[in-house]
């Protein structure tokens, strides 16, 4: 497969693609905010080692058939996230309320 996401959420979520509804999430001291959907392009169909496109344009064709949202520009698959590095414990409290930073992940 030629498409590789930045990271994958591996949890038992209620329904397929519900992660697209997440507006914010935090990983360690990085706050990720959704800035919009990711419209898939045909680059996912490139077979890099053969220097050609997949003959049936897969996986783009399947994504286009199952996730096409013409009102948003085409087939959607994933979201764009903007990272904000949170450098101080006080900044976490301002964003998230009172939060206990684990000792092994303490930030100063």
N, C-alpha and C positions, 0 to 999 in steps of 0.2 A: 504494500500500500504506500502511496506517495504522500498522502495527507497526514500530518502529524500535529495534533493540537498542542498548545502550550502546556496545559495540564488537564487532567481528567478528574472529575468528581466521582469517586467510587463509593457510593452510598446506596442504600435501599430507598430511593426516592419514590414518591407516590405515582408519578406518571412520567412518560417519556418527555424529554425536553423541558421539564419543569425548572431546570437550572436557568433557563432563559428568563425566568421571572425574578431571579435574584437581582436586587438593585445594588446590594453591597455584600461583601464577604471579607473576612480577615484571615490571613495566613501569617502567623507570627506577628511581626510588627509592620506588615504591609496591608493597608486597606485597599481593596479592589472595588471600584465603582463601575457599574455597567454604563457604557456610553452609547450602546446601540447594537443592533443585530449585525451579524456577519453574513453578507450576501456572498454565496459561493460562486467562484469562477471556474472555468474549465481547466485551470492549472492542476486541479486534483486528478485529472485524467491522464497526466503525463506519465509515461513509463521512462523514467530517467535513464535507466541502464540500457534501454534500447533506442533512446533518442527519438521517441515517437509517442503519439497519443494512443490510449487504449482503443481498440477497434469499435467498441460500443460506447465510448466516452464514459466508462465507469470509473469512479463511483458517482460522477456528476449526474449522469442520467437518472439514477435512482434517487438522488437527493432532489433533483428537479421534479420528479414525479410525485414524491411524497411530501416535500416541504416548500413548494412554490408559493410565494406570497407576492404576487404581481404588484400589489399596492405598496409594498416595501422594497421593490426593485428586483425581485426574482427569488431563487431558491435560498432559503436561510438555513444555516447550520452553524450554531455557536453564537457567541457574542463577543464584542470588543470590550475589554476592561481597561480602565485607567488605574495604574498603581499609584498610591501615595504612601511614602515611607513615613511611619510615625516614629519619631526619634525619642520622645520623652513620655514617661508614665503619665504626666499631667495631661498630655495631649490625648492619650487613650481615654482618660476620665472625661474629658470634654466631649469626645466623640461618642463614647459608649456608656457613660455613666460610671459608677464605681466598678472597677475591674481589678481583680487580683492577678498580677503578672506572675506566672510561674517562676520560681527562683532560677531554674536552669535557662530561662529565656528572658531574664531581666534586662531591661534597657535603661540607660541612664540619660 
